């Protein structure tokens, strides 16, 4: 009878395990190619990137450029990682441009295998998923941040621990030593809870490091993945050498949520009596401090595998994508490119060779979205080897932007002054040896028309030197004539019919000829006298501009 009951219990547990395994398998299979349904804690996601030394990379994207290109939204679209480690690693990859042809070739072969072999992909994700807890965000602190130093009086902790042990042993021979033990315990109690703040800083990260090393060991056993880092086994073994000491922290973390309060209390008394927490904490930190490189190697390996699965998933969910061709001709050739964040985005094609690009067009016609689309595709092409286009070819570029500029009231800087500083940095970069892509929207719109046009022409001419490529939008038609020798002219236009305004979002050659701003006022029922006066003033200004512009062009 008892055997039957035990068999039934065992059978039910095995069924639960099998069902959970099937559910996990199905969930991971169905999620491939789809957006993540997750909250994005960017403060934690960015931590690895913020603390990492990326000085040797070709370029680290600035916060300014990322803000201009809606980088956080882009990341949420691109990110299909399974673990927090992979998420941090992917974020860092997207923020740093550093072309490595050998690594790219290896990545592509692995991505192809992960895309075609669902069983392999899911088996890897099951292992990597062990690092999906938010505590895994803290692993990077173990090799990026300074560890706690032992207090100068640390020897006292050792003496107190030894005193407790001796008092306990001697107490069985002379009960008076139990009184001594009680006194020492009271002192130890104070030291034990003094150390709680120190322990709190590592009670999450160290247990996650154990999981990370275990996951890396499983992943590294796959022959395909060993090519990512052939020497990783050395790092895994060196971290394993500290495993027994770190297991204490794993137990500490479990006791906080899984064991009964009585067990926790007994364990606390035992730790307090012998001051195990400070002794083990500073001992482990001292050993981990010598293994920073090994921890980072393991972190990067697991993150890299997770990132490759993420890229495979991203591509699987796209209707159109291509692998970029990195050329040496200083040309940007794009066919049917789209903005990854715009649903059902209208695609456009362009070849940028000797000249840069000056865009005209009304608001909402697509100018800025097109500029952002080119910038984002260059970034994703250089970082994850994926472009949202039918084909795309460009050289190794640094990307800079001046699109979304605002007043810095905290530092008493006006909009115009902020823009001046941003453009100054671009001019400095344009004079270097590297090839640059500059993305600008409505240059110097924070000042008056005459000086805006004059400064805009001068700056845009200067930026084109040294084989730099510029995509700039403007409402100042005057600039199209002044810069026609250095810039190819393109425009976006709208159609105004009766009471509607329609946009086709298609890039067209040449400068904008039809201006509909006043017409749009009219169809939106502005007072007739206001519209009439606006048309009359516009005609007068056109006459003045025509004469002035002819004179200026002759002088230039």
N, C-alpha and C positions, 0 to 999 in steps of 0.2 A: 504493500500500500504506500509506504513512505517512498520507496523507489519510484513508483508510478508518479507520485506528486513531484518528486525531484526531476524526473524526466520531463514532465509537463512544463515545469518552470524553466528548465534548460531549453526546451524546445521553443517556448514563447520568446525567451531572450534571443535565441538564434534567429527567430523570424523577424524580431524587431531590428536586429543588426542587419539582416539581409535586406529588409525593406528600406532602411535608412541608406544603405549602400546603393540600392537601385534609385532612390530619390536623388541622391547626390549625383549619380551618374547621369540621370535624366536632366537635372538642373544645369549641370555644367555643359551638357551637350546642347541644350536649348538656348543657353545664354551666348553661345558662340556666334559672333557677328552682330550682337545687339548692344545697345547702350547700357551702361551700368545703372542700376537703380540703387543709388547710394548717396550718402551725405559726404560732402567734400570739405574736410578740415584743412584748409590751405596753410594755416599756421604750422600744423604738424607736417603736412606734405612737403612744404618748402624747407623744412629744417635741415635736411641733409644737404640740399643745394646751398643754403645760406652759409653753412659752416665749412663747406668743401673748398679747397684751394683749386680754383679753375683758371689760375693765371697762365697756365701753359696751353690752354685751348686756343683755337683760332679766334673765337669770339664768345664772350658771355653776353647774352641778350640783356640789355638794361631794363630796369623796371619801367622806364619811360616808354620804350619800344613795346614792351609787353602790354602795358596799359593801352597804348594806341591800337594794338592789334587784337584786343580782347583775349589775351592769352589764357586767362583762367577759364573762360568759356570754351576756348579751343581745347584745353587740357581735359575738361569734363567730357568733351566729345570723343577725344582720342583714347582716353584711358579705359582699357578693358582688363587691367591687371587683376590678379586674384588676391595678392597679398599687399600689406602696407609697405613692405620692403620694396616690392616691385613698383608700387605707386611712387614712392620717393625717388627711386632710381630712374623711372621714366621721366619724371618732372625735371630732374637734373639733366637728363639727356636732351630734352627739348629746349632747355635754356642754354645749352653749350654747343657751339658749332665747331666740329673738329673732324675733318674728313679723314677716314682711314679705309683705304680701298680693300685691304686684306680682310679687315674686320667686317666690312660691308658684304663682301663675297661670302664669308662664313655665315653671317646673319641670314642672308637670303637663302642659302641651302637649308638652314635649320628651319626658317619660316615656312619654306615649301613643304618640308617633312611634317611639321606641326599642323599645317593646313590640311594635308592629305591623310594623315594618320590620326584619326579621331581617338583611337584607343590609347595611343602614346600620349597625346595631348591631355586627355582627361586624367590619365594616371599621374602625370606630372602635376596637374592642377590640384589633385587631391592632396598631394604632399605639400605643395606651396600654400594651400588654403589654411594650413595650420598656423600661418603667420598673418591671418586676416584680422586678428584682434588689434584694437587700437594701441595696445601696449607695445606692439612691434615697432611703432614709430620711434620708440626711445632707444632702439638698438644702436643707432648711429651715434648716440651720445657717448657710447663706450669707447669709440675710437676717434671721435672728433673733439670732445670736450675734456677739460682738465678734470682729473679725479680728485676726490677728497684726500687731503694729506693727513697723516697721522698726527694727533696732537703731541706736543713736546712731552707731555706727561703720560704717554701711552704705556710706558713701562709700569705705571701704577696699575693699569688694567690687568696686565699679566700677573702682577703680584697679588692682586685681589682674587683673581681666578684661582691661582695656586693656593692661596690662603683658604678659600672655600673647600677645595679638594682635600687639603690636609686636615682641616677642621672636621670634615665629614668622616674621614677615615678614623681619626683619633677619637671621635665621639663615641665610637663603638667600644673603645677601651676605657674612656673616661667621659661620663655624661657632661662634664663641665665644658667640654669642647663644642657641644651642641649650642651652648649659650654664646660661645665665641662665633660659631657659624651663623647664628641669628644676627649678631652685630655686623658681621661682614656682609650678610645678605642685605641688610638695610642700606649699607653703603653701595653695594652692587646694584640695588634697586634704582638708586638715583642715577648711577652711571648708565645703566641699561636703558632707562627712558630718556636720558640725554641723547643717547645714540639713535633713538627712534627717527628723528628728523634726518639723520644721515642715511639710515636704512631705507627710508621712504623714497629717496632719490634713485635707488637701484633695485627695489623689490619688484619693479615691473620690467626693467631692461635686462637684467641678468637672466631671469627665467626664460625670456624670449630669445636670448642668445643661445641658450641650450637647444631650444627648438630650431633656431636658424641653423645651427651646426648639424643637427640631426637631419634636417631637410636637405642641406647641401650635400651631406654624405649619400643620401638616397639618389639625388639628382646626378651626382658625379659618377655613380655606378653605371649610368647609361653611357655607352661608348660615344654616341653622337655628341653629347654635351661636354665631354672631356676636352674637346678642342677649344672650348671657350677659355679655359685656363688649365693647361696640362699639369701645372705644379700645385693645383689646389689641395691635393691630398696632404701635403706638408702642413698647410694652414689648418686643415680640419683636425689633424692629429695633435698639433700644438694646443688647439683650443680644448680638445678632448682631455688633455693632460690636467686641465683645471676643472674638469667636469664634476668630480666628486665633491670639491669644495663648493661649486656653484649650485649643487643639488639642494643645499640647505635653503637657498633663496626660492627655489621652486616649491619646496615644502611650505615655506613661509607664505607664499602667494596663495597656495591651495587652502591653507588653514583659515584664510580670511573669508572664504565663502563656502567651503564644502564640509568641514569637520564640525563636530559638535563643540559647544562652548566649553564643556568640561575638559575635553582633550586639549583644546587650545590653552586653557588655563594651566593645566599640568605642564604643558610644553613651555609656556611662558616662565613658570617658576624654575624649571630646569635651566632654561637659557639665562635667566637672571642670576641664578646661583653661581654659574660658572662664566658669566659674561661672554657667552658664545657669539652673540651678534657682533659686537665690536671687534672681537678677535678674528672672526671669519670674514667680516666685511672688509677690514683694512688689509687682511691677508690676501683675499681674492683680488681686490683693487690693485694691490702691488703687483700681482702676477699678470693681471689683464693689461696693466700699463705697459708691459713689455711685449704685448701681443697685439698692438693696435693695427699693424699692417696685416696680420693674419685675419683679424676680425673683419677688416674692410674688404679683404680679398673674398672672404666667404659671403659677405653682404652683397658685394657687387656681382658675384657669380649667380646667386639666387635671384637678385633683382634683374639681372640680364636675361635669364631664362624666362622669368615672368613677363618681362617687356616683350620678348620675341613672340610669346603666346598672345600678348595684347595686340601686337601689330598684325599677326595672322588673323585675329578676330576682327580687328578694324577693317582690314581689306575684304574679308568675307562679307561684311555688311554693306560694302560700297557698290554702287552700280558701275562706277567708272573710277579707275585709278591707274597710275603708271609709275614705273621706276624712273627716276630722273637720269638724264645723261649729263654728267659734269664735264663741260668742254673747256678748251683752252683758247677759244676764239673770241672771247669777250662778248658773245651774243646771247641774248635771251630769246628763245623760241618757244612759244606756248600755243598748244592747240586745244581748244575747248576746255579752258580752265574754269573752275567754279570756286566759289567761296564755300568752304566746308561747313560753315555755320548757318548758311541760308538754305532753307528747304526749297527744293525745286528751283535751284539757282539757275538763272540764264547764263549759259557758257559763252565765253569770248576767246578769240585767238589774236595773237600779236607776235610780231618779230621785231625785236629791239636790237639794232646792230650798231651803226656808227653814231646815231643820234639818240638822245634820251626822249622822253615822252611828256608832252604838255597836254593836259586834258581840260576841256571846257564843257560846260553844261549846267543846267539848272539844278537846284537842290532836289534831292530824292531821285535823280535820274540814273544814279549808279556809279558816279565818279569815284567816290571814296571807297565804296565796296570793292570796286575793281582794283584799286591800289592796294587795299588790304589783302585781297585774294592773291595777288602776285607775291606780296611779302610773306604771307602765311605759307604759300606753296614752296617758296624758296627755303623757308625755315624747316618745314616738315621733310622736304627733299634732302636737305643737308644733315638732318638729325635722325630721322627714322626711314629714310630712303623711300618715301611715299609721297606722291603728288596727286592732287585731285584734278586730274586732267587726262586727256587722251594721250598726250605726249608733252614732255617739257625738257628743255635743254638750257643750261646756264652754267657760268663759271663759278668757282668758289668765291663766295661773296660774304661781306659783312653787311648786316642789315641795320639801318638806322631810320628813325621816323620822327616826324613832327606833325602829328595829326590831331591829337586830342590834348590841347594845352589849356590850362586853367590858372586863375590867379592863385598865388601862394600867399594868402593873407597872414598866415602865421609868421612868415619871414618878411612881410611888407614888400612883396614883389607883385607888380601888376602883370596882367596878361601879356602885354607887349614885352616887358622885361624878361619874363619867363621864356617867351618865344626867341628873343634875342640870344639868350644864353644857350638854348637848344641848337639854334642854327650855327652859333659860334663853334660848338663842339663838332658839328658836321663839317664845317669848313676846315677845322683842324684835321679831322679824319680823312678828308678828301685829298690832303696833301701827302699822305703816306704812301707806302708801296703796295698796300693791299687794295684789292678791288672792292668797291662798295656799292650797295644799293640804297639810295636815299628815297624815302617815301614822304611826300609833303602834301598837305592839304591847305589851300588858301593861305599862302605865305604872307606874313605880316598883316593879317586882317585886323590887328589891334591898333592900327594907326591910320592917318589920313590917306586919301586916294593917291595924290601926287607922289608922296614919299614912299608909299607902299609899292607903287609900280616901279619907281626908280630903284629902291633897295632890292625889290624882288628880281628885277632884271639882272642887276649886278651879282647878286648871290647865286642865282640859277646858272649864270654863265660860269662863275668860278667853280661851282660844284661839278661841272661836266668834265673838268680837266682830269688827267691821269686815269682815263678809261673808266671813270665812275659812271654808274647808270642812275638816272633820276626819273621817278614818276611823280608828277606834280599836277594838282588840279588848281584851277583858278576861275574866278568870275571876271577877271580883268582881261577883256578882249585885246587891250593894247599890248599885252605881253606876247600874244601870238605873233604879231608882226615883228616885234623887237627880237624874238628868240627863234625865228624861223630857220636860221642857219645852224642852230645848235640842237633844236628839238623838232621831232616829228609831231605834227598836230593831229589830235584825235578829239572826238567829242561824243557825248551822250545827249540825246534829245528826247523831247516829249511831244505828244500830239494833243492840241487843245481843240475840242469840239463842243460847241454849245456850252453845256454846263459841266463838262467832264475834262479831266486831264489824264492822259494815258502815257505810260512809260513802257518801252520795249526792252530797256536795259542792254541794248546792243551797242557795242563799240563801233564807231564810224570814223573814217579817215577825214582829215581836214578840221578846220576850226568851226565852231558853232556859228551859224549864220542867222538862224531864227531866234529871236528873244521874245519870250512869252510871259515874263514876270508881270508886266502891267496887264496883259490880257487875262492872266489868272486872277488878278484883283477884280477885273470886270466880271468874270463869271462867278465870283464869290460875292456879287452884289454890293461892291463898294459904291459910294455915292458917285453919280455920273460926273459931277463937276470935278471930283478928285481924280477920276480916271482920265477925263479929258485933259486936265492940266498936266497930268503925268505924261501923257502921250506927246503933248506939245513941247514940254521941257526936254523930253527924250530926243525929239527931232533936232532941237537946237543944239543939244550937247553932241549929237552925232556929227553935225556940221563942224563944230569946233574941234572935235576929236579928229575928224578926217584931215583938216588942215594941219593941226598940230602934229599928228602922227606922221604925216608925209615929211614934215620938216625934221622931226627927230630921226626918222629912218635914214634920211640923207646925211645927217651929221654922224650917225653911228657908222 
